[in-house]
């Protein structure tokens, strides 16, 4: 019987995983909120379900594996609010969380055993959702993702059109992960399930955000945007909240337990890959 993955929230990471699993004969079902996105999914060979407008029962019965990336809110996890997953049988469940659950560690290193002290409401909602899922007694695997980039999602367009900014906050670093490496980690976990597992998913080298913009400009052979002190930067409340958390995230467990060898171990390798002419031959994950 062919394996079937149901994606609750068919987003950037789910699309990358789908592109790999379909080559292995998997059937993929994904939820979306609008018909335009559903049309794009059909063209990619994915069975779309407009949700929450339509019932998920048959898809849940068909699915052998479940990937959840729908964002929680102050009202909790939208899937758990609507469905009792214990009414169905899954070989593996993956929940895509965020490294934001760790909060601020003053630039120090965190791993999967570190304390959770989110600095934002969104981070606290993720902690609450992780807890709710963990209490269900399911074959659950939690993946705490760093900042995601990949085809169609990176700094190049802003550098090209002159809107990129190098915002400088002393000591600030962020961890990142290429979407192809997220897919690689998820596949490794599917092949080596360990219910209850939690994995940080990030590359090897946390880096200041201004270094990323500078490198992007350099490999595009364009002027490096000027420095802007954080205190003087005009930022949205959401953008400013990201700078409230400063930490370096360890990724040793995905290597030691899952045997993952990152394709893009740092942002320089990852950004260069996005400019590689060969990369244009690969499937697009943007759906745009």
C-alpha positions as CSV (number, residue, x, y, z in Angstrom):
1,X,0.0,0.0,0.0
2,X,1.4,3.4,-1.0
3,X,2.3,5.7,1.9
4,X,0.1,8.8,2.3
5,X,1.1,12.1,3.9
6,X,-1.5,14.5,5.1
7,X,-0.2,18.1,5.6
8,X,-2.2,20.3,7.9
9,X,-1.2,23.7,6.5
10,X,0.5,23.1,3.1
11,X,3.2,25.7,3.4
12,X,6.8,26.2,2.3
13,X,8.3,23.3,4.2
14,X,5.5,20.9,3.3
15,X,6.0,21.7,-0.4
16,X,9.7,20.9,-0.2
17,X,9.0,17.6,1.5
18,X,6.3,16.8,-1.0
19,X,8.7,17.3,-4.0
20,X,10.9,14.6,-2.5
21,X,8.3,12.1,-1.3
22,X,6.4,12.1,-4.6
23,X,9.5,10.8,-6.3
24,X,9.3,7.9,-3.9
25,X,5.8,7.1,-4.8
26,X,4.0,8.8,-1.9
27,X,0.5,10.2,-2.2
28,X,0.2,13.7,-0.6
29,X,-2.8,15.5,0.7
30,X,-2.6,19.1,1.9
31,X,-5.0,21.6,3.4
32,X,-5.3,25.2,2.2
33,X,-7.8,28.0,2.8
34,X,-8.5,29.1,-0.8
35,X,-9.2,27.7,-4.2
36,X,-6.4,29.5,-6.0
37,X,-3.9,27.6,-3.8
38,X,-5.8,24.4,-4.3
39,X,-5.4,24.8,-8.1
40,X,-1.7,25.2,-7.7
41,X,-1.5,22.1,-5.5
42,X,-3.4,20.0,-8.0
43,X,-1.0,21.0,-10.7
44,X,1.8,19.8,-8.5
45,X,0.1,16.4,-8.0
46,X,-1.1,17.1,-4.5
47,X,-4.7,16.4,-3.4
48,X,-6.0,19.7,-1.9
49,X,-8.6,20.1,0.8
50,X,-10.1,23.5,1.5
51,X,-10.0,23.5,5.3
52,X,-11.7,24.3,7.6
53,X,-14.5,24.7,5.1
54,X,-14.5,21.0,4.2
55,X,-14.4,17.8,6.3
56,X,-11.0,16.1,6.9
57,X,-12.4,12.7,8.0
58,X,-11.6,10.7,4.9
59,X,-8.2,12.3,4.4
60,X,-7.4,11.4,8.0
61,X,-8.5,7.8,7.5
62,X,-6.3,7.6,4.3
63,X,-3.2,9.1,5.8
64,X,-0.4,6.9,7.1
65,X,1.6,10.0,8.1
66,X,0.6,13.4,9.4
67,X,2.6,16.7,9.1
68,X,1.3,19.7,11.1
69,X,2.5,23.2,10.4
70,X,-0.7,25.3,11.0
71,X,0.1,28.1,13.4
72,X,-1.5,28.2,16.8
73,X,-3.1,31.3,18.2
74,X,-4.4,32.5,21.6
75,X,-7.2,30.0,21.1
76,X,-4.8,27.1,20.8
77,X,-3.8,24.7,18.0
78,X,-6.4,24.9,15.2
79,X,-6.2,21.2,14.3
80,X,-6.5,19.9,17.9
81,X,-9.4,22.3,18.4
82,X,-11.3,20.7,15.5
83,X,-10.1,17.0,15.4
84,X,-9.3,14.2,17.9
85,X,-6.2,12.7,16.2
86,X,-6.5,9.6,18.5
87,X,-9.5,8.6,16.5
88,X,-7.1,7.8,13.6
89,X,-4.1,5.6,13.1
90,X,-0.8,7.2,12.0
91,X,2.7,5.7,11.7
92,X,4.3,9.0,12.3
93,X,3.3,12.6,13.2
94,X,5.5,15.6,12.7
95,X,4.8,18.9,14.3
96,X,6.7,21.9,12.9
97,X,7.4,24.3,15.8
98,X,10.0,27.0,16.1
99,X,13.2,27.8,17.9
100,X,11.3,30.8,19.3
101,X,10.2,28.5,22.1
102,X,13.6,29.0,23.7
103,X,13.3,32.8,24.0
104,X,16.3,34.9,24.7
105,X,19.5,33.3,25.9
106,X,21.8,36.4,25.5
107,X,23.6,34.9,22.6
108,X,24.3,31.6,24.4
109,X,23.8,28.1,23.0
110,X,20.6,26.1,23.4
111,X,19.8,22.5,22.6
112,X,16.7,20.4,22.9
113,X,17.1,20.1,26.7
114,X,17.3,23.9,27.3
115,X,14.6,25.7,29.2
116,X,11.7,27.2,27.3
117,X,11.1,30.9,28.0
118,X,9.6,32.5,24.9
119,X,9.8,36.3,24.7
120,X,6.8,36.7,22.5
121,X,3.1,35.7,22.5
122,X,3.7,33.7,19.3
123,X,6.5,31.8,21.1
124,X,4.2,31.0,24.1
125,X,1.5,29.8,21.8
126,X,4.0,27.4,20.2
127,X,5.0,26.1,23.7
128,X,1.4,25.6,24.5
129,X,0.8,23.8,21.3
130,X,3.8,21.5,21.8
131,X,2.5,20.7,25.2
132,X,-1.0,19.9,23.9
133,X,0.3,17.6,21.2
134,X,2.7,15.9,23.6
135,X,-0.1,15.1,26.0
136,X,-2.1,13.2,23.3
137,X,-0.1,9.9,23.5
138,X,0.6,9.9,19.7
139,X,3.7,8.9,17.7
140,X,4.7,12.6,17.8
141,X,8.0,14.1,16.6
142,X,8.5,17.9,17.2
143,X,10.8,19.9,14.9
144,X,11.9,23.3,16.2
145,X,12.8,25.2,13.0
146,X,15.1,28.1,12.7
147,X,14.6,30.9,10.2
148,X,13.7,29.3,6.9
149,X,15.0,30.2,3.5
150,X,15.1,28.6,0.1
151,X,13.9,29.0,-3.5
152,X,11.8,32.2,-3.7
153,X,12.5,33.0,-0.1
154,X,15.8,34.8,0.6
155,X,17.4,38.3,0.6
156,X,18.2,38.6,-3.1
157,X,15.1,40.4,-4.3
158,X,15.5,43.1,-1.6
159,X,19.2,43.5,-2.4
160,X,18.4,43.8,-6.1
161,X,15.6,46.4,-5.6
162,X,17.5,48.4,-3.0
163,X,15.2,47.8,-0.1
164,X,17.5,45.5,1.9
165,X,18.7,46.9,5.2
166,X,21.7,45.9,7.3
167,X,20.3,46.4,10.8
168,X,23.0,46.3,13.5
169,X,22.3,45.2,17.0
170,X,25.4,44.5,19.0
171,X,25.9,40.7,19.6
172,X,22.7,39.7,17.8
173,X,22.7,36.4,15.9
174,X,20.1,34.2,14.3
175,X,20.0,30.6,13.3
176,X,18.8,29.5,9.8
177,X,17.9,26.5,7.8
178,X,17.5,25.8,4.1
179,X,14.1,24.3,3.2
180,X,15.8,21.3,1.5
181,X,17.5,20.4,4.7
182,X,14.2,20.6,6.5
183,X,12.9,18.0,4.0
184,X,16.0,15.9,4.6
185,X,15.5,15.9,8.4
186,X,11.8,15.1,8.1
187,X,12.5,12.1,5.8
188,X,15.2,10.8,8.1
189,X,12.7,10.9,11.0
190,X,10.0,9.2,9.0
191,X,12.5,6.4,8.2
192,X,13.7,6.3,11.9
193,X,10.7,7.2,14.0
194,X,11.1,7.8,17.7
195,X,7.8,8.9,19.2
196,X,8.4,11.7,21.7
197,X,11.5,13.0,19.9
198,X,12.3,16.7,19.7
199,X,14.8,18.0,17.2
200,X,16.3,21.4,16.6
201,X,16.5,22.0,12.8
202,X,19.1,24.6,11.9
203,X,22.4,24.9,10.1
204,X,25.8,24.8,11.8
205,X,26.6,28.5,11.9
206,X,24.4,31.1,13.6
207,X,25.2,34.5,12.2
208,X,24.4,38.2,12.5
209,X,21.6,39.2,10.0
210,X,23.8,42.0,8.6
211,X,26.4,39.4,7.5
212,X,23.7,37.6,5.4
213,X,22.7,40.8,3.6
214,X,26.3,41.7,3.0
215,X,27.2,38.3,1.5
216,X,24.1,38.4,-0.7
217,X,25.1,41.8,-2.1
218,X,28.7,40.6,-2.7
219,X,27.7,37.5,-4.7
220,X,25.2,39.5,-6.7
221,X,28.1,42.0,-7.3
222,X,25.9,44.9,-6.0
223,X,26.6,47.6,-3.4
224,X,26.4,46.5,0.2
225,X,23.5,48.3,1.9
226,X,24.6,50.8,4.6
227,X,24.5,50.0,8.3
228,X,21.5,51.0,10.3
229,X,21.6,51.0,14.1
230,X,18.8,48.9,15.6
231,X,17.7,51.8,17.7
232,X,17.2,53.9,14.6
233,X,15.6,51.3,12.4
234,X,11.9,51.6,11.4
235,X,10.6,48.1,12.1
236,X,7.2,46.5,12.4
237,X,6.3,45.2,15.8
238,X,6.7,41.7,14.5
239,X,10.1,42.4,13.0
240,X,11.3,44.1,16.2
241,X,10.1,41.1,18.3
242,X,12.6,38.8,16.5
243,X,15.4,41.0,17.8
244,X,14.1,40.4,21.4
245,X,15.5,36.9,21.2
246,X,19.3,36.2,20.8
247,X,20.6,32.7,20.9
248,X,22.7,30.1,19.1
249,X,20.9,26.8,18.4
250,X,22.7,23.5,18.4
251,X,21.8,20.9,15.8
252,X,23.8,17.9,17.0
253,X,20.8,15.6,17.6
254,X,19.7,15.5,13.9
255,X,23.2,14.4,13.0
256,X,24.0,11.9,15.8
257,X,20.5,10.3,15.9
258,X,19.1,10.8,12.4
259,X,22.4,10.7,10.5
260,X,21.7,13.9,8.7
261,X,24.5,15.5,6.7
262,X,23.3,19.0,5.9
263,X,23.4,20.0,2.2
264,X,23.7,23.7,3.3
265,X,25.7,23.8,6.5
266,X,25.9,27.6,6.6
267,X,24.2,30.6,4.9
268,X,27.0,31.2,2.5
269,X,26.7,27.7,0.9
270,X,22.9,28.1,1.0
271,X,22.7,31.5,-0.7
272,X,25.3,30.5,-3.3
273,X,23.1,27.5,-4.2
274,X,20.2,29.8,-4.9
275,X,22.2,31.5,-7.6
276,X,23.5,28.3,-9.1
277,X,22.1,27.9,-12.6
278,X,21.5,24.2,-11.9
279,X,19.2,25.1,-9.1
280,X,16.7,26.6,-11.6
281,X,16.0,23.1,-12.9
282,X,14.7,22.0,-9.5
283,X,11.0,22.3,-8.6
284,X,9.8,25.6,-7.2
285,X,8.4,25.5,-3.7
286,X,6.8,28.9,-3.8
287,X,3.7,28.0,-5.8
288,X,3.7,31.6,-7.1
